[in-house]
Amino acid sequence: MLRVERHSDRGTARHTFRVEDDVLIHIAELRLGDGQDFVPFMTSECRRV
């Protein structure tokens, strides 16, 4: 698993990448302002064709 965070004046975006059964899964989450919890807003699954 790889986790990357990007910080700005508006909050923090967190991207998590992992591979399960040859599928790349990317989850993007946001934490706005002084919030304590990240809220997921996008999940992507990439498969080979």
C-alpha positions in Angstrom: 0.0 0.0 0.0 1.2 3.5 -0.8 -0.4 6.6 0.7 0.2 10.2 -0.5 -1.1 13.4 1.1 -1.3 16.8 -0.3 -1.9 19.8 2.0 -3.3 23.2 1.1 -4.9 26.1 2.9 -8.3 24.5 2.3 -7.5 21.1 3.7 -5.8 17.8 2.9 -6.3 15.3 0.1 -5.2 11.7 0.7 -4.6 9.2 -2.1 -4.2 5.5 -1.2 -3.0 2.9 -3.8 -3.0 -0.8 -3.4 -3.0 -4.0 -5.5 -5.4 -6.8 -4.8 -5.5 -9.9 -7.1 -3.8 -8.0 -10.0 -6.2 -5.0 -9.7 -4.8 -1.5 -8.9 -7.2 0.2 -6.4 -7.0 4.0 -5.9 -9.0 5.7 -3.2 -9.1 9.5 -2.9 -10.3 11.2 0.3 -10.6 14.8 1.5 -10.4 16.4 4.9 -11.5 20.1 4.7 -10.4 22.8 7.1 -9.9 21.7 10.7 -11.9 18.5 10.2 -10.7 15.4 11.9 -12.0 12.7 9.5 -11.2 12.0 5.8 -14.3 11.6 3.5 -13.9 9.4 0.5 -14.9 11.0 -2.8 -13.5 8.7 -5.5 -12.5 5.0 -5.9 -10.9 3.7 -9.1 -10.1 0.1 -10.1 -7.7 -0.5 -12.9 -7.4 -3.9 -14.6 -5.2 -5.2 -17.4 -6.9 -5.9 -20.7 
